């Protein structure tokens, strides 16, 4: 076979990114049958399952029950972000490794984010997609006066992370 091949990064992005972009399911690589990729699929699916379990059991967030819509994120050089939100929760997927959607970015980078969410105090938690588990303890952020959130510092993305937000007031 010649030409392009499915890579671990392609499997990773195909499983994680569509869920935050309002897709009906995971992406499917053209070369999904690529020999030797089975372990990559199992590793990524295990991390995604751990993430889903963390949402439901630890954060008490039933993602399937919420009415999700797009989350407005201010794009900046070096990071690709896609998100979804409801009246009481929001999730933002950030990627800063390699080339995602034609954007070449440095790995292990930190960024200051800006995104639009409803005026409220939100509980926020960063989760790594490597394991589907939290990177650090939850913290609170406040959006007020219709300004959303600006200047939120990301953790070092390795290669990417998810920010999960829930309203607390």
Steps between C-alpha positions, in 0.01 A plus 500: 500500500628849421389845604362607834463273800301524819714624788451492877439878488228447239328236713522730804353801322230286334376371834522818711437807280163408340331462838563867580403625156144369512568198282272198509795266548874456489701567189602205287840498335512395139767248590315367806614148419867598529686197646641552848258778599279283722692587818476870416121476462465311830719752686307799364161341562601411858602864565176627345297255712686620814412859404131412455501316833665800673233732360219282630635376835736769626352814342140370502459625145266297280627621165236308304216682680611856417403710199843582354588778255819658367734684739648822360879487549742773400761329282862589555820398334632167619183338628193345344188500718155360449229501760141438588277646769157481658331725755675325789817344357769557240791298363795628304747274316842654440770359278853634477698218347599452140257606233128507572265636235798632304640697797853408604549551871777436753452213741501545878390864467301727733244754380266768634143424390194712437154354450138606536284335768198617698543734796547272803760352728628178349692207643779417254730202468775414252509139382776340295398294199798269562309329783159670506566611859556840669834677467437717807228569759188690400495880531236772462473765229242776461347638182318831546365798310472295180879491464545121524842382614825662393862426583441152643840331511511145367714227647787375287318307229644150460388481219152623581251550781133553575358776718172395663283773654185475711295786643503531878303826530 
